[in-house]
Amino acid sequence: MTFKIFRNAFLIGICVLLACSALFFGVMFSNYESQAFDKLAIEADYIAHAVEQIGPSYLDTLTGEDRITFIAPDGTVLFDNAADVDTLSNHLDREEIAEARQTGVGQSSRYSQTLLERNHYYAVRLSDGSVLRVSCTQTSVAAMLLMLLTPFLWVILLILVLCGVIAFRLAKQITRPINAIDLDHPEIDGAYSELQPLVDRLRQQNRTIHEQMSELRLRQQEFSAITENMREGFLLVDVKTTVLSGNHSAMQLLQLDGSGSGVNLYQSCRHEEILRVMGTALSGSHDELLLTADESTWQVVANPVISSGQVVGAVIIFIDVTEREQRESLRREFSANVSHELKTPLTSISGFAELMKEGLVPVEKMREFSGDIYRESRRLIDLVDDIIQLSRLDENSSMFTRERVDLYQLAEQVIEQLRPAAEKQQVTLQLTGQHAEIDGVRHLLSEMIYNLCDNAIKYNVTGGSVTVSICRTSAQPVLSVTDTGIGIPYAHQSRVFERFYRVDKSHSKEVGGTGLGLSIVKHAAQYHGARVELKSEPGKGSTFAVIF
């Protein structure tokens, strides 16, 4: 703005200078020409009067710088003090001569052979029709300019310097109050009232920007709060694979420091699969994959970001699907185990039945074979019942009816039910503790205690013991079953509650069971809002505690 004001002011000064110079030379030259004609008129009148009185011979006595020409009525030059009359042509066609013959006087101006001189002519008609002409030579405007060129250039230079200084100071004075305006808190301080609309506009603009920035910060905080607290990872990259934004989960998964902003993924990411799906997204297509890292499974989804029909970046989402994949793995494992567990008794039943159908079983063996078929059928029924029970617990079924249940009395009933099996295994059963009531499902609690005690008997040693204890710890009912059996190795303790999981498959086959007992215990405890704790040492026994 300062330069524009300086330039315009400077140009105005130059234009004014040129206009004044042209006006000055025009007025000066016009006045100079007018004075020349006045002088010639006086001189011509004086000489004409003398010629009228004395005759043409008077002309021979005249001396001076001005040229005097006497022309006859027919245009013939009779006298000329500057040239030989014999060499001069007829002058009737001359402008000043023709005008003088018509009106009595005539004048004209003509340039000489060069543009540097200009001749002025003044003619007077005498009484006999002859014409007396007086002329003088004057310097032209071009010659005057050439003569005054040097001083004129100095004057122009001086004026230009003055115009430059004045224009610069003027520009500074005009722009200083504008430049001094505080854009954050605009005030004009009485400098220019004309700036008030600008200041008002700046204030309004500041308010609008402040509101927009506040809203933008709020949206940014909301976005950061959402993305940073997401378990899922979020990543935004541009077409050069530079990270523009990302949350902590994504940075941790990709092992990038800080926020990762400004990091180039092609240079920093060590996962080829992620680079592949990112490249697909940047090419304009959707892509996804399953990535396993640190014992977790992530579903990586990459989508292109399109603006004005062009791909400007990509959004990459990391979704933790570990639990889903684990459930899917457990489902597949459960299906395989169920198929195996169902096939074993069915194969036995089918084999016994086929032998009996073909008449290959002696009469005395029929009872034994029938008993084997019955035991395998019971095993099959127990397995199906356990599977149905687990399905109901998985669905958190509302079919169960809650009531007040005394754990001590319930444990006492279960122990009496299992006492024959314990005596057969030469295992001692005992109940200790106190009465404790809870709101629960009686048959689920009974089955939970039954499975814990049944396992304690099956995996015990001859002459061992099983102790069921009911007590309260910090107002929490605790049911614990302790045995003196073979114990569980530490490496297997975290998996014994999985369905069909067996620590020692050969020993489990000998003692029987469906392999779902502890799974039912775990799910029944969860249904009642309880947790199961296990303490075991190989060769010293195990303790299962259910804390309600």
PLY file of the C-alpha trace (Angstrom):
ply
format ascii 1.0
element vertex 548
property float x
property float y
property float z
element edge 547
property int vertex1
property int vertex2
end_header
0.00 0.00 0.00
2.86 2.38 0.83
4.42 1.75 -2.58
1.11 2.39 -4.37
0.59 5.68 -2.56
4.20 6.71 -3.26
3.91 5.71 -6.92
0.62 7.54 -7.46
1.79 10.67 -5.67
5.03 10.63 -7.66
3.17 10.24 -10.96
0.83 13.08 -10.04
3.84 15.30 -9.36
5.40 14.43 -12.73
2.09 15.06 -14.54
1.69 18.43 -12.83
5.29 19.32 -13.75
4.78 18.43 -17.40
1.47 20.29 -17.56
2.99 23.41 -15.97
6.01 23.26 -18.28
3.79 22.98 -21.37
1.59 25.84 -20.15
4.61 27.99 -19.36
6.26 27.50 -22.73
2.95 27.96 -24.54
2.15 31.26 -22.80
5.72 32.51 -23.11
5.97 31.73 -26.84
2.52 33.21 -27.57
3.46 36.42 -25.77
6.81 36.54 -27.52
5.12 36.18 -30.94
2.54 38.85 -30.10
5.30 41.31 -29.14
7.13 40.57 -32.39
4.07 41.37 -34.52
3.41 44.61 -32.56
7.00 45.71 -33.22
6.72 44.85 -36.93
3.42 46.76 -37.21
4.95 49.93 -35.77
8.00 49.63 -37.97
5.92 48.92 -41.11
3.62 51.90 -40.50
6.61 54.19 -40.04
8.38 53.04 -43.21
5.12 53.09 -45.26
4.46 56.68 -44.25
7.99 57.68 -45.24
7.72 55.91 -48.61
4.41 57.73 -49.25
6.11 61.07 -48.57
9.57 60.60 -49.98
9.20 57.71 -52.42
10.82 54.29 -52.76
14.26 55.87 -52.66
13.79 56.16 -48.93
14.23 52.42 -48.64
17.87 52.64 -49.73
18.68 54.75 -46.70
17.35 52.18 -44.16
19.62 49.93 -42.13
18.69 47.32 -39.51
18.24 43.64 -38.76
14.66 43.32 -40.02
14.04 42.42 -43.64
12.15 44.99 -45.75
10.50 44.05 -49.03
8.62 46.38 -51.45
6.22 44.66 -53.84
4.58 46.23 -56.90
0.79 45.93 -57.38
1.38 43.06 -59.83
3.43 41.09 -57.25
6.86 41.96 -58.65
9.47 42.54 -55.97
10.87 46.02 -56.40
13.10 46.15 -53.34
14.53 43.68 -50.80
17.35 44.51 -48.45
18.22 40.87 -47.87
18.18 39.36 -51.37
18.62 40.15 -55.06
15.21 41.15 -56.45
15.98 39.45 -59.77
16.14 36.10 -58.03
12.82 36.53 -56.18
9.58 35.19 -57.61
6.19 36.89 -57.75
4.76 37.48 -54.24
1.06 37.78 -55.00
0.44 34.27 -53.63
2.02 35.03 -50.29
-0.53 34.94 -47.47
0.34 38.25 -45.89
0.48 40.03 -49.33
-2.92 38.75 -50.38
-4.43 39.72 -47.02
-2.87 43.22 -47.17
-4.22 43.84 -50.66
-7.70 42.97 -49.47
-7.82 44.53 -45.99
-4.91 46.95 -45.97
-2.73 44.97 -43.58
-1.75 41.30 -43.38
0.46 39.08 -41.26
1.64 35.49 -41.22
4.31 33.21 -39.72
6.31 30.48 -41.43
9.14 28.19 -40.40
12.41 28.65 -42.14
14.28 25.80 -43.81
14.76 24.28 -40.33
12.38 24.00 -37.40
14.70 25.97 -35.18
13.65 29.41 -36.62
10.27 30.96 -37.39
9.73 34.04 -39.66
7.02 36.62 -38.90
5.72 38.78 -41.77
3.71 42.01 -41.55
2.50 43.76 -44.76
0.90 47.21 -45.35
-0.82 48.32 -48.58
0.19 51.78 -49.88
-2.10 54.21 -51.64
-0.89 53.23 -55.13
-1.65 49.53 -54.52
1.93 48.53 -53.82
2.69 46.58 -50.61
5.42 47.16 -48.06
6.38 44.06 -46.01
8.55 43.93 -42.92
9.70 40.57 -41.46
11.84 39.31 -38.61
13.21 35.94 -37.54
12.27 34.44 -34.10
13.58 31.39 -32.33
11.07 28.47 -32.46
9.75 26.48 -29.46
12.05 23.58 -30.35
15.06 25.87 -30.36
13.99 27.41 -27.09
13.65 23.94 -25.56
17.10 22.99 -26.79
18.57 26.14 -25.31
16.80 25.61 -21.99
17.34 21.82 -21.93
20.16 21.73 -19.36
18.61 24.10 -16.80
15.23 22.49 -17.49
16.64 19.03 -16.73
18.13 20.31 -13.48
14.78 21.83 -12.55
13.02 18.57 -13.42
15.52 16.57 -11.37
15.07 18.88 -8.40
11.31 18.75 -8.69
11.37 14.95 -9.03
13.47 14.64 -5.89
11.10 16.93 -4.05
8.10 14.97 -5.36
9.75 11.72 -4.29
10.47 12.96 -0.78
7.04 14.48 -0.37
5.32 11.39 -1.82
7.34 9.08 0.48
6.53 11.14 3.57
2.91 11.40 2.53
2.68 7.66 1.99
4.24 7.00 5.38
1.89 9.43 7.10
-1.14 7.85 5.43
-0.17 4.25 6.09
1.30 4.67 9.59
-2.10 4.76 11.38
-3.31 1.84 9.26
-0.22 -0.23 10.01
-0.50 0.69 13.68
-3.95 -0.90 13.99
-3.85 -3.86 16.39
-5.62 -6.62 14.49
-6.51 -8.41 17.74
-7.91 -5.25 19.36
-8.53 -2.75 16.52
-8.83 0.93 17.48
-8.36 4.00 15.25
-7.27 6.39 18.08
-8.79 9.34 16.24
-6.37 9.07 13.29
-8.86 8.79 10.44
-12.59 8.72 10.87
-12.69 7.11 7.42
-11.06 4.00 8.93
-13.96 3.39 11.31
-15.81 1.03 8.90
-12.58 -0.95 8.48
-12.07 -1.15 12.26
-15.69 -2.23 12.78
-15.23 -4.87 10.10
-12.05 -6.12 11.80
-13.83 -6.34 15.14
-16.68 -8.33 13.61
-14.18 -10.55 11.82
-12.28 -11.11 15.09
-15.48 -12.09 16.88
-16.38 -14.49 14.08
-12.87 -16.00 14.04
-12.86 -16.31 17.83
-16.22 -18.10 17.80
-15.09 -20.38 15.00
-11.78 -21.13 16.75
-13.59 -21.88 20.02
-15.97 -24.21 18.24
-13.06 -25.80 16.36
-11.13 -26.33 19.62
-14.22 -27.85 21.19
-14.70 -30.18 18.23
-10.99 -31.05 18.33
-11.17 -31.80 22.05
-14.26 -33.94 21.54
-12.62 -35.77 18.66
-9.40 -36.28 20.66
-11.34 -37.46 23.72
-13.28 -39.95 21.60
-10.34 -41.27 19.60
-7.85 -41.38 22.48
-10.24 -43.37 24.66
-11.14 -45.79 21.91
-9.85 -49.30 22.14
-9.90 -49.24 18.37
-7.00 -47.62 16.55
-7.47 -44.66 14.21
-5.03 -43.37 11.61
-5.30 -40.66 8.93
-2.61 -40.40 6.24
-2.18 -38.23 3.15
-1.30 -39.34 -0.36
2.41 -39.29 0.57
1.67 -41.77 3.43
2.50 -39.10 6.01
0.53 -39.50 9.25
-1.78 -36.51 9.77
-3.58 -37.79 12.86
-3.80 -40.92 14.97
-4.78 -42.07 18.45
-2.76 -43.84 21.13
-4.02 -47.32 20.23
-2.86 -47.02 16.62
0.51 -45.54 17.62
1.08 -48.32 20.16
0.13 -51.02 17.67
2.45 -49.58 14.99
5.14 -48.87 17.63
5.35 -45.18 16.73
6.45 -42.53 19.23
4.11 -39.80 20.46
1.21 -38.80 18.27
2.98 -40.03 15.13
2.06 -36.83 13.24
4.49 -36.09 10.42
5.84 -39.66 10.37
5.99 -41.40 7.00
4.48 -44.87 7.31
6.51 -46.35 4.47
9.65 -45.45 6.37
8.49 -46.28 9.91
5.93 -49.10 9.70
7.28 -52.66 9.85
3.99 -54.38 8.98
3.96 -55.16 5.28
0.26 -56.08 5.43
-0.70 -52.62 6.72
1.36 -50.94 4.00
-0.42 -53.10 1.43
-3.97 -52.19 2.53
-2.92 -48.54 2.85
-1.61 -48.61 -0.71
-4.90 -50.12 -1.89
-6.86 -47.37 -0.11
-4.66 -44.64 -1.62
-5.36 -46.13 -5.04
-9.08 -45.53 -4.39
-10.32 -48.95 -3.22
-11.47 -50.44 0.07
-9.31 -53.14 1.68
-9.05 -54.97 4.99
-7.13 -57.77 6.71
-6.69 -59.62 10.01
-3.47 -58.77 11.83
-2.09 -60.69 14.82
0.21 -58.75 17.13
1.13 -59.28 20.80
-1.32 -62.17 21.19
-4.12 -59.90 19.96
-6.03 -60.03 16.71
-6.89 -56.80 14.90
-9.15 -56.24 11.92
-7.52 -53.53 9.79
-9.95 -51.59 7.58
-8.61 -49.03 5.09
-10.79 -46.64 3.08
-9.80 -43.83 0.68
-10.53 -40.17 1.47
-11.89 -38.53 -1.69
-12.24 -34.79 -2.27
-13.38 -33.22 -5.56
-13.10 -36.60 -7.21
-9.45 -37.05 -6.21
-7.96 -39.35 -3.56
-6.35 -37.06 -0.97
-5.57 -39.62 1.72
-6.70 -42.73 3.55
-8.38 -43.62 6.84
-7.16 -46.78 8.56
-9.17 -48.29 11.42
-7.79 -50.99 13.74
-10.58 -52.99 15.43
-9.69 -55.38 18.25
-11.37 -58.67 17.35
-9.34 -60.80 19.74
-12.36 -61.85 21.77
-14.38 -62.57 18.66
-11.61 -64.69 17.19
-11.13 -66.47 20.51
-14.85 -67.20 20.68
-14.74 -68.44 17.11
-11.75 -70.63 17.96
-13.50 -71.94 21.06
-16.64 -72.60 19.04
-14.67 -74.61 16.49
-12.83 -76.44 19.26
-16.09 -77.04 21.13
-17.75 -78.40 17.98
-14.83 -80.72 17.37
-14.80 -81.87 21.01
-18.57 -82.40 21.10
-18.37 -84.40 17.91
-15.60 -86.52 19.39
-17.30 -86.97 22.76
-20.60 -87.91 21.14
-19.00 -90.24 18.63
-17.20 -92.34 21.27
-20.29 -93.64 23.17
-22.34 -93.85 19.97
-19.63 -96.00 18.39
-19.66 -98.31 21.42
-23.46 -98.54 21.44
-23.52 -99.18 17.69
-20.87 -101.89 18.01
-22.61 -103.70 20.86
-25.96 -103.49 19.12
-24.55 -104.81 15.85
-23.00 -107.82 17.63
-26.29 -108.55 19.37
-28.23 -108.17 16.10
-25.99 -110.61 14.28
-26.35 -113.14 17.10
-22.67 -113.12 17.83
-23.13 -112.55 21.56
-23.62 -115.66 23.74
-26.69 -115.69 25.96
-24.59 -115.54 29.12
-22.94 -112.30 27.75
-26.17 -110.56 26.82
-26.57 -109.04 30.29
-23.00 -107.72 30.24
-23.43 -106.20 26.76
-26.75 -104.65 27.77
-25.04 -103.09 30.78
-22.30 -101.64 28.54
-24.94 -100.19 26.23
-26.77 -98.69 29.23
-23.57 -97.09 30.64
-22.65 -95.59 27.28
-26.21 -94.31 26.85
-26.09 -92.73 30.32
-22.75 -91.16 29.42
-24.31 -89.79 26.23
-27.33 -88.44 28.13
-25.08 -86.81 30.75
-23.03 -85.18 28.00
-26.12 -83.82 26.25
-27.51 -82.57 29.58
-24.26 -80.77 30.34
-24.19 -79.20 26.89
-27.79 -78.00 27.30
-26.95 -76.63 30.74
-23.94 -74.70 29.37
-26.05 -73.33 26.52
-28.59 -72.00 29.00
-25.85 -70.43 31.10
-24.24 -68.89 27.99
-27.57 -67.31 27.10
-28.03 -66.11 30.72
-31.41 -67.78 30.55
-34.33 -66.22 32.38
-35.88 -69.68 32.86
-34.08 -70.05 36.19
-36.02 -69.14 39.33
-34.12 -67.51 42.17
-34.80 -68.23 45.83
-33.12 -68.08 49.23
-30.66 -70.98 49.36
-28.68 -72.13 52.42
-25.30 -73.16 51.04
-24.51 -75.26 54.13
-27.68 -77.32 53.86
-27.26 -77.66 50.07
-23.66 -78.87 50.46
-24.79 -81.32 53.10
-27.35 -82.81 50.67
-24.75 -83.10 47.89
-22.25 -84.81 50.20
-24.87 -87.40 51.19
-25.59 -87.97 47.51
-21.90 -88.57 46.73
-21.01 -90.52 49.86
-21.43 -93.98 48.19
-19.05 -92.97 45.36
-16.57 -91.62 47.92
-16.68 -94.80 49.99
-16.09 -96.79 46.82
-12.95 -94.68 46.15
-12.02 -94.88 49.88
-12.22 -91.09 50.15
-13.48 -89.34 53.28
-16.07 -86.52 52.89
-16.58 -83.85 55.53
-18.44 -80.54 55.84
-17.26 -77.60 57.97
-18.21 -73.99 58.47
-21.50 -72.22 59.07
-24.88 -71.58 57.51
-24.88 -68.88 54.78
-27.88 -67.91 52.66
-27.78 -66.34 49.22
-30.29 -65.49 46.48
-29.67 -68.04 43.77
-30.88 -70.90 41.61
-30.97 -74.02 43.75
-30.32 -76.66 41.10
-27.42 -74.59 39.55
-25.78 -74.22 42.96
-26.37 -77.90 43.66
-24.79 -78.88 40.34
-21.85 -76.55 40.97
-21.13 -78.15 44.40
-21.74 -81.61 42.94
-19.20 -81.13 40.11
-16.53 -79.72 42.46
-16.99 -82.62 44.94
-17.26 -85.23 42.16
-13.95 -84.08 40.63
-12.33 -84.00 44.08
-13.35 -87.64 44.60
-12.40 -88.85 41.10
-8.95 -87.26 41.10
-8.13 -88.13 44.71
-5.87 -90.81 46.07
-6.88 -93.91 47.98
-7.41 -92.96 51.61
-7.64 -89.26 50.73
-10.17 -86.70 51.89
-12.46 -84.01 50.55
-13.44 -81.07 52.76
-16.33 -78.77 51.89
-16.28 -75.51 53.82
-18.92 -72.76 54.01
-17.83 -69.50 55.65
-18.09 -65.72 55.43
-15.19 -63.38 54.66
-15.94 -59.66 54.95
-19.68 -60.46 54.71
-19.06 -62.46 51.49
-20.20 -66.11 51.48
-17.37 -68.40 50.39
-17.78 -72.03 49.29
-14.51 -73.99 49.11
-13.78 -77.60 48.21
-10.37 -78.95 49.23
-9.00 -82.37 48.32
-5.81 -84.29 48.93
-5.63 -85.58 45.37
-3.13 -85.54 42.55
-3.23 -81.76 42.09
-3.04 -79.68 38.92
0.23 -78.45 37.35
0.53 -74.65 37.32
0.77 -74.55 33.51
-2.71 -76.08 33.22
-4.49 -74.16 35.99
-5.58 -71.30 33.73
-7.25 -73.71 31.26
-9.02 -76.28 33.44
-12.27 -74.28 33.18
-12.31 -74.58 29.37
-14.82 -76.98 27.86
-13.53 -80.52 27.31
-10.05 -79.52 28.51
-8.32 -82.38 30.31
-4.96 -82.22 32.09
-4.31 -85.99 31.81
-6.44 -87.48 29.06
-5.52 -91.07 29.92
-6.45 -90.66 33.58
-9.61 -88.75 32.66
-10.69 -91.60 30.44
-10.33 -94.01 33.36
-12.40 -91.92 35.79
-15.00 -90.98 33.16
-16.93 -87.72 33.00
-17.91 -85.39 30.19
-15.11 -82.84 30.57
-17.67 -80.06 31.09
-17.91 -80.10 34.90
-15.58 -77.20 35.68
-16.99 -75.19 32.75
-20.44 -75.53 34.31
-18.97 -74.48 37.69
-17.43 -71.37 36.14
-20.56 -70.33 34.25
-22.85 -71.04 37.20
-20.64 -68.91 39.43
-20.70 -66.09 36.87
-24.48 -66.36 36.67
-24.60 -65.72 40.44
-22.07 -62.87 40.24
-19.38 -64.95 41.92
-15.80 -65.75 41.00
-13.87 -69.01 41.20
-10.32 -69.17 42.56
-8.00 -72.17 42.27
-5.00 -73.11 44.37
-3.30 -76.37 43.55
0.04 -78.10 43.81
0.84 -81.39 42.09
0.85 -84.30 44.57
-0.62 -82.19 47.40
-4.17 -81.57 46.27
-6.33 -78.67 45.10
-8.69 -76.07 46.55
-11.54 -74.54 44.54
-13.11 -71.48 46.20
-16.33 -69.84 44.99
-16.58 -66.29 46.39
-20.09 -64.80 46.16
0 1
1 2
2 3
3 4
4 5
5 6
6 7
7 8
8 9
9 10
10 11
11 12
12 13
13 14
14 15
15 16
16 17
17 18
18 19
19 20
20 21
21 22
22 23
23 24
24 25
25 26
26 27
27 28
28 29
29 30
30 31
31 32
32 33
33 34
34 35
35 36
36 37
37 38
38 39
39 40
40 41
41 42
42 43
43 44
44 45
45 46
46 47
47 48
48 49
49 50
50 51
51 52
52 53
53 54
54 55
55 56
56 57
57 58
58 59
59 60
60 61
61 62
62 63
63 64
64 65
65 66
66 67
67 68
68 69
69 70
70 71
71 72
72 73
73 74
74 75
75 76
76 77
77 78
78 79
79 80
80 81
81 82
82 83
83 84
84 85
85 86
86 87
87 88
88 89
89 90
90 91
91 92
92 93
93 94
94 95
95 96
96 97
97 98
98 99
99 100
100 101
101 102
102 103
103 104
104 105
105 106
106 107
107 108
108 109
109 110
110 111
111 112
112 113
113 114
114 115
115 116
116 117
117 118
118 119
119 120
120 121
121 122
122 123
123 124
124 125
125 126
126 127
127 128
128 129
129 130
130 131
131 132
132 133
133 134
134 135
135 136
136 137
137 138
138 139
139 140
140 141
141 142
142 143
143 144
144 145
145 146
146 147
147 148
148 149
149 150
150 151
151 152
152 153
153 154
154 155
155 156
156 157
157 158
158 159
159 160
160 161
161 162
162 163
163 164
164 165
165 166
166 167
167 168
168 169
169 170
170 171
171 172
172 173
173 174
174 175
175 176
176 177
177 178
178 179
179 180
180 181
181 182
182 183
183 184
184 185
185 186
186 187
187 188
188 189
189 190
190 191
191 192
192 193
193 194
194 195
195 196
196 197
197 198
198 199
199 200
200 201
201 202
202 203
203 204
204 205
205 206
206 207
207 208
208 209
209 210
210 211
211 212
212 213
213 214
214 215
215 216
216 217
217 218
218 219
219 220
220 221
221 222
222 223
223 224
224 225
225 226
226 227
227 228
228 229
229 230
230 231
231 232
232 233
233 234
234 235
235 236
236 237
237 238
238 239
239 240
240 241
241 242
242 243
243 244
244 245
245 246
246 247
247 248
248 249
249 250
250 251
251 252
252 253
253 254
254 255
255 256
256 257
257 258
258 259
259 260
260 261
261 262
262 263
263 264
264 265
265 266
266 267
267 268
268 269
269 270
270 271
271 272
272 273
273 274
274 275
275 276
276 277
277 278
278 279
279 280
280 281
281 282
282 283
283 284
284 285
285 286
286 287
287 288
288 289
289 290
290 291
291 292
292 293
293 294
294 295
295 296
296 297
297 298
298 299
299 300
300 301
301 302
302 303
303 304
304 305
305 306
306 307
307 308
308 309
309 310
310 311
311 312
312 313
313 314
314 315
315 316
316 317
317 318
318 319
319 320
320 321
321 322
322 323
323 324
324 325
325 326
326 327
327 328
328 329
329 330
330 331
331 332
332 333
333 334
334 335
335 336
336 337
337 338
338 339
339 340
340 341
341 342
342 343
343 344
344 345
345 346
346 347
347 348
348 349
349 350
350 351
351 352
352 353
353 354
354 355
355 356
356 357
357 358
358 359
359 360
360 361
361 362
362 363
363 364
364 365
365 366
366 367
367 368
368 369
369 370
370 371
371 372
372 373
373 374
374 375
375 376
376 377
377 378
378 379
379 380
380 381
381 382
382 383
383 384
384 385
385 386
386 387
387 388
388 389
389 390
390 391
391 392
392 393
393 394
394 395
395 396
396 397
397 398
398 399
399 400
400 401
401 402
402 403
403 404
404 405
405 406
406 407
407 408
408 409
409 410
410 411
411 412
412 413
413 414
414 415
415 416
416 417
417 418
418 419
419 420
420 421
421 422
422 423
423 424
424 425
425 426
426 427
427 428
428 429
429 430
430 431
431 432
432 433
433 434
434 435
435 436
436 437
437 438
438 439
439 440
440 441
441 442
442 443
443 444
444 445
445 446
446 447
447 448
448 449
449 450
450 451
451 452
452 453
453 454
454 455
455 456
456 457
457 458
458 459
459 460
460 461
461 462
462 463
463 464
464 465
465 466
466 467
467 468
468 469
469 470
470 471
471 472
472 473
473 474
474 475
475 476
476 477
477 478
478 479
479 480
480 481
481 482
482 483
483 484
484 485
485 486
486 487
487 488
488 489
489 490
490 491
491 492
492 493
493 494
494 495
495 496
496 497
497 498
498 499
499 500
500 501
501 502
502 503
503 504
504 505
505 506
506 507
507 508
508 509
509 510
510 511
511 512
512 513
513 514
514 515
515 516
516 517
517 518
518 519
519 520
520 521
521 522
522 523
523 524
524 525
525 526
526 527
527 528
528 529
529 530
530 531
531 532
532 533
533 534
534 535
535 536
536 537
537 538
538 539
539 540
540 541
541 542
542 543
543 544
544 545
545 546
546 547
